[in-house]
């Protein structure tokens, strides 16, 4: 089989050997077709390694935790049948390659556990947004980056934002999320990008895509991101943008209740995984913060 990846060739080169070895080993052990395993495992390994930044090792890539995260993504328009097919094949590969790993598995609950973008990534993504070939593409790319990374909006929330939902005053910019009715202050870093992106959008028009579009499915956003003009920047992935926003606030020490309100959640089911990206305090700062001598009640 001459597999043709749906992602860039340099990214395929990064995971090619891992995928080929895994598919061959599992095929020999189970009787499953190597070609079919390659088709499923290649984009999975690309997502784990190239999108989320994990090491190119069998034990990490094919761990069932990674499988669970992959098949419960909410930034793709997969049918339930497709998700079940991917889950079954990848878990079969996981069992052959690294053995049984007891763990709960809840495939119907999407999980946003993608690693955050670092500062260089964000600079590259801003260049991606501002460097699109048409004004319409620059607007849509700009609002995706600004609203998902600057206000933590989910993909379905982004698609429901009108120009009138974005207000600016001397204290900054606030984005009103229509389906939740919550108001989210935008991170200062993304204020100029958002204002530039929506400068010519009328109040009652959508800020993303066609101003008067009638389709609001996530596939509309996924297709746009896939078709944008690309360079060497990391993939623009909305759950990863939202996680970057969350982790920015965790590092800044934002009040947890305020953060949960802004995020539109009642509990952080994966706070431990997000907290892993927050730098540890030195001993003195750790003691000072935990002592909380001057905390007002």
C-alpha positions, 0 to 999 in steps of 0.5 A: 500500500502506498498510503497518501496522508490527508495532512502535510508530508513533513508531519507524515515523515515524523510519524511514518515509521511509528505507524508502519511498525505498529500497523504491521505488528497488529496485523500480524497478531490479529489478522486485521488488514495492515492497510486499514490499520494504517489509514486509521492510525496515521491521522491519529498519530499525527494528532497525538504527536504533531498537533498535541506535541507528545513524543513519538513513542508507541507507549505514549501514542497508543495509550488508551488515554490518547485513544479516548481523547482522540475519539471524543474530540469536539472539533471534528464532524465525525458520525457516531459510527465513525467514532466507534470504528476508530475507537474499536480499531485503535483500542485493538492496536493499543491492546496488542502494542502496550497490553491491557491498561484498566481505565474507564472509557466514556466515548460519548463525552468529548474531552478538551485535553489538547496541550496549549500553544506556547508564545511562539505558536501564538505569534505564528498563528497571528501571522496565519490569521493576518496573512490569509489571501482574502479579506473574508478569510482574514476576518474569519481566521482572526475571529477564530484565533481571537475568540477561541484563544482570547475568550475560550469560546468553543467551536459551536459558541464561536459560530453563534457570535454576531458583531453586536455580541462584541462590545468595547470600552475603556476597560477592554472588550467583552464577548457575550456568548449567545447560547449561554448568556455569559459575558467573557472579557477578552484577553488584552493580547487579542483585542487589536486582532479582534477589533481589526477582524470585525471592523467592517462587520455589520451589527447583526451579521455573524463574525465568522464565515458568511455574514448571513450564513444559515449553517452553524454545524462544526463542519463549517468551521472545520472545513474553513480551517482545513482550507486556509492558506498555511505556512509553518505555523502549528495547526489551528485547533479550537480545543487547543486554543480554548485550553491555551486560554484556560491555562493562561488564566490558571497561570495568572491566578484568576479567581476560580469561580470567575474562570468557571463562569467565563468558561461556562462550566460548573466543574473542571473534569480535567483540571489536573491535566490542564494544571500539568502545564502550569509552572510549579512555584518555587518554595518561597512562593508556594509557602506564601500563597498557601499561607494566604495571610491577607485573604479577604473574606 
